[in-house]
Structures are given as C-alpha cells and as structure tokens.
Amino acid sequence: ESRWPYLFGVIIVPSLIQVVILPFLPESPRYLLLEKHNTSKAEKAFQTFLGKDDVSHEVEEVLAESRVQRNTKLVSVLQLLRTRAVRWQVFTVVVTMGCYQLCGLNAV
C-alpha cells in the first residue's frame, strides 16, 4: 500500500518522453496542406514520409479528397433513422454499443 503513490507517479515518465520527442517529429502533410495552407511544407513532409521526390500526385489526391468532403451533405440523426437503407445498420450499432455498456466490458 505504501507504494501506490509511486505507481501513480510512473505515468510521468512517458509524458516527459513525449514532451521531449514531440518537437522533433514532422507535422502531418494533411494538416499542413488543409489547415495551414502551406503547400511547400506539406510537400516536404510527404517527401519525408514517402521517401520520394515527386509527391505531386499525393498532394493532388489530398486536395481532391478535401473537395469531396466539402461537397458531402450532412444529415441529422432523425434523417438517418428515416432512411430505410441504413436503418438496420444504425439499429445494429446502437444495440451492440448498448450491450457493451451493459455487459461490463468497459469496466474490465
């Protein structure tokens, strides 16, 4: 019982390691391209991750995916439940997640 404070204090070690290493890790290319709008840094990050010089295809792919996501229509929960095509899938997921909560799996 006297060692419990040490057990809780051990969590500091991974946190300190992460704080020291994190500044040396490269930024995500998607984040640089879509959020920061910095194409040159995004290309450098892609080159670092992929190990090749020509990354124009990957940059275009991320930009195309971003355009598709912006054009996607969001639906409300009510609209989702009214759609016959996905009603069974939603029901199955809700029942499964409810069973996880009731069976005590999260407590384990």
Buried (B, 14 or more C-beta within 10 A) or exposed (E): EEEEEEEEEEEEEEEEEEEEEEEEEEBEBBEBBBEEEBEEBBBBBBBEEEEEEEBEEBBEEBBEEEEEEEEEEEEEEEEEBEEEEEEEEEEEEEEEEEEEEEEEEEEE
